[in-house]
Amino acid sequence: MGVPAARIVFDENDRAAVAEAVSEMLATGALTLGPWTERFEQSFAAEHGATHAVAVASGTAALEIVLRGLDVRDRDVVVPAVTFYATAGAILHAGGRPVFADVDPATLALGPDTLEAALTPDTAAVVLVHIGGLITPEVDALRAICDARGIPLVEDAAHAHGSSYLGRAAGTFGTAGAFSFYPTKVTTSGEGGMILTESAELRDEARIHRDQGKGSFTTNHHVRFGASWRMSEPNAAIGTVHLRRLKEFVETRRRVAQRYDAALGALDGLTPVLEPAGSRGNYYKYVALLPPGVDRAAFKRAVAEEYEVRLSGEVYDLPLHLQPVLAPYRRAALPVAEDVCARQICLPVHSDMTEDETELVIEAVSAVHRRFTG
């Protein structure tokens, strides 16, 4: 049957729980900003050891709302070049200017040196991205650099549900963390996002921004330029039910990653992005770098056609500073970002992945790698 690039896992009990919740809300008519949204916020905050959580319509909205709350208008925001377009898009929509930074090849994240090189006299915030659910061991050093300059550190934790470093959860290292619940994420609400923060002031700003900038849910008095960024009750119910399985899903994914580490480490020239000491990733993505000169498209095609193994989407195949729409903000070449984006592949990792599927992926990648590299 092969192995798909992604698989969204809701078992019979999950589906029954969601159906019961939807039936209840349809009977009451509470379809937005109701008890399920509050329940989801409380559960997600508790899972990550955070004080405040605000559920919103998407991970992109979560990041934009945080940046609006920090007021980055007409100022610079440092962002790693290795991330999804939405990280820069949120900065621009919040009125800021993205400043692209290079990354550490070992973690695909900002490093102290790359951050220092990108800071400007007008830096309003720094966005740290946890690519593939991996938290860099330099996170405290990055926070210290920001704190010394009075610059807020914001976490784009869209990939990092349940990830941690030295026992501390993603989303709690900076001023705020922004999560995504897009369907392929380790846990999903269908569509949606979440903001985690220790700041009651930022929490209150987020609640205002998500509801068209209204001062309160029951009034028509608008005090901010917000938008329709609410999470619906059905989405919140799906997210609450799926969140119950987060620890189970992460353990399954970590077992798969451990098998990949052991097998791929023996392949000359194929370099997995390994988990550093102290970091405990959720393996939303399992990233490896192909040897220089290997045709990635041909490699993926051979794995799919010969073994029915579909590699998942890269993170990412084109760095931000080379995205056509972001050309006005391009300042210089970023060699590490350009290299890793050109060579990375992502092996499939599912929350219910079987040993047979794992072995098939290893067989396919190993055989095609040997043929492509001689």
ABEGO torsion letter per residue (X at the ends): XEBBABBBBBBAAAAAAAAAAAAAAAAAGBABGBAAAAAAAAAAAAAAGBABBBBBABAAAAAAAAAAAAGABGBBBBBBABBBAAAAAAAAAAGBBBBBBBBBAAAGBBBAAAAAAABBAABABBBBBBBGGBBBAAAAAAAAAAAAAGBBBBBBAAAABGBBBGGBBBGAABABBBBBABAABABBAGBEBBBBBABAAAAAAAAAAABGGBABAABABBABBBBBABBBAAAAAAAAAAAAAAAAAAAAAAAAAAAAAAAAAABBGBBBBBBBBGBBBAGABBBBBBBBGBBAAAAAAAAAAAAGBBBBBBOBABBAAABAAAAAABABBBAAAAAAAAABBBBBBBAABBAAAAAAAAAAAAAAAAAAAX
